[in-house]
């Protein structure tokens, strides 16, 4: 059931991102990155089994940020892609500060949420530190690598730069993220297993995002061909 839900999540998330591009353009993609980063950081608190491997949730949402930066770089240039990365970082920092402030309020006798919120948001500062540092490094590296490959290929082979940049940068991010976020909370074996399984899953997701990249950039590619 989890594997089926993962496939469904991939289709839904990437379809929503493509629809966002169509409806709201550049601003929508940047906004989507902020939403996706917050959801992914909440979802990563939950451990599941995917494709027979232990993993945490949030894979599709994390992966959507790489697809977002690729769309922004392809359509609007790497400067706008970096703006999306910085907005996502600002969003998760804002979310972390607000949730920690909420936890400081003393609940009354009718409250039913404090313990659950403490469990869910208690890890947020550490997860946010890991997320912000690795998110910034990996996504900026993804933007630079994608743009470099685009220039080298003179705009051809979009599928190649999409997969190469996403797989390399995403894989490196996962190991560093889990080490910072969960060392001392999970065992070393669990951290390695979660990082490896997440990397494998997100490599598969990266392959799946290619058709959505072509769909999202179709208008710009047609315009470029017309100009040429």
N, C-alpha and C positions, 0 to 999 in steps of 0.2 A: 504493500500500500504506500509506503514512504517513497519508493522509487517512482510510482505513478504520480504522486503528489509533487515530487521534484520536477518531473517533466511538465506538469501542469503549471507549476510556479515559474519555470523558465519561459513558457509560452505567454503567460499572463504578464509577467514583468517586462519582457522585451516588447510585447505588443503595446503595453501601456506607454513605454518609452517612445516607441515609434509614433503612437497617436499624439503624445505630448509634442513631439517635433512638428507634426502636421498642424496641430491646433495653435501652439504657442511659440513655435520657432526656437531661436537661440535662448531666450529668457526661460522658456519652459524646460529645456534640457538642463540648464543650470539649476533651476528650482528643483527638478526631479532628482538631481544629485544630492541635494540637501536632504530631501525626504528619504531617499534610498539609504543614505549613510546612517540616519537615525534608526530606521527600521532594522537595518542589518546589525547594528550594535546591540539592539534589544534582542534580536533573534539569536545572536551568537551565544547567549546565555543558556540556550536549550540544546542538550545533547541528544542526538538521534543516530540511527543506523541507516546509511544510504549506500546502495550498491554493495551491501555486505560489509561495509566499513563503518567504524565509529566516526562521527563527524558532528559539527555544530551547525545550526541553521544559519540562514542569512546568505547562503552561497549565491543565489540568483541576484539578490539585492546588491551584494558586494560586486558581483560581476557586471551588473548594469552600469556601474560607474566607469569601468573601462570602456564599455560600449559607448557611453555618453561622451567621454573624452575623445574617442575615435570619431564620433559623429561631429563634434564641435571642431576638431582639428580639420577634418575633411571638408566641412562646409564653411567654416568661419575663420579658421586659422588657429595656430597653437596658442596665441595670446588669449583668445576666448576660452580655449580648453583649460588653460591655467586658471582663469577666472572661475570656472566651474569647480575646480579642485579647491580653491581657496574658500568659495562659498560653502562647499560641503564641510570643510573644516570648521568654519565659523558656525555652521548649523549644529554640529555635534558638540562643540564646546558650549554653545548656548543651551542645548538640551541637557547636558551634564550639570551645568550650574543650576538650572531651574529645578531639576529633579532632586539635587542635593539640598536645595533650599526647602523643597516640599517636605523632605524627611525630617527637617529640624522642627517643624511645627508639632506641638504636643497634641495627639489625638484625644477626642473626648470619649465618653463611655459608649457612644453609639457607633463609633468607627469600626469598620470591618476590613479596611484596606492597608493599614500601616505595616503590618507584618509582611504582607505580600509585596508591598512596595519596597520595603527594606531589603527583602530577598532579591527582588528583581533589579533594583537600582543601586544596591550596595556595592556591586562590582563596577558601576559606571565610571568612577574616576580612573580606575586602573585600566579598564577597557578603553576609555576615551584617550588616555595617554598613549596606549599602544596603537589605537586606531589612528589618531592624529599624526603621530610620528611616521608610522609605516604608510598610511594613506598618502601623506604628502610626498614622501620619497618615491613610492611605487608609481603613483599616478603622474607625477611630474616626469619621472623617467619614461613612463608609457607615452606621454605626450611627445617628448623629445625624440624617442625612438621611432614612434609612428610617423612623425613629421619628417625625420631623416630618411626613413625608408620610402616615404611618399615622394620626396624630392629626388632620391636616387633612381626610383622607378619611373620618374616623370609622370606620376599620376596613375600608372598602370598597376595591375596586380593588387588591388585593394584587399582582397582576401588574405594575401600573404602578410602584408604589414599588420593587418588586424590581428591575425592569429599569433604571429611572432612576438609582437610587442605585448599583447595581453598575457600570453602564456609565460613569458620570461619574467615580466614585472609582477604578475599576480603570484607566481610560485615563490619568488623571493620574499614577497610581502607576507605570505602565510606563515612561514617558519618564524620570522622575526615577531610577527603579531602575537602568535600563540605563546612564545617564550616570555614576552613582556606582560601579556594579559593574564596568563594562567600559571606561571611558575610559582609554586608554593600552594596553589589551589588544586591543581592537577599534578599527578605524578609525571616524571620525565617521559616514561613510555606513553602515557596518555597524550601528552603534548605532541610528541613526535607522530603518534598515530593520527591524531586529529589534524595536524598540519599536513601530513602526507595525503590523507584521505581527502581533505579539503582541496588540496592542490590538484589531485587527480580529477575530482568532481568538477572543479572550476576550469580545468583544461577542456573537459568535455563540454562544459557550458560555453567556453570561448569558441569552440567549433560551431556550436548551435547559434551563436549570436551573429555569425557572418551574414546569413540571409537578411536579418533585420537591419544590419548596417547598409546593405545594398538598397533595401526598401526605403530606409530613412533618408538616404542621400540621392535617391533617384532624380529628384527635381534638379539638384545642383549638377549632377553628372550630365543630364540632358542639356542644361544651359551651357556647360563647358564644351560639349560636343558641337552645339550650334555655333558658338563663338569660333571654335577651331575651323 
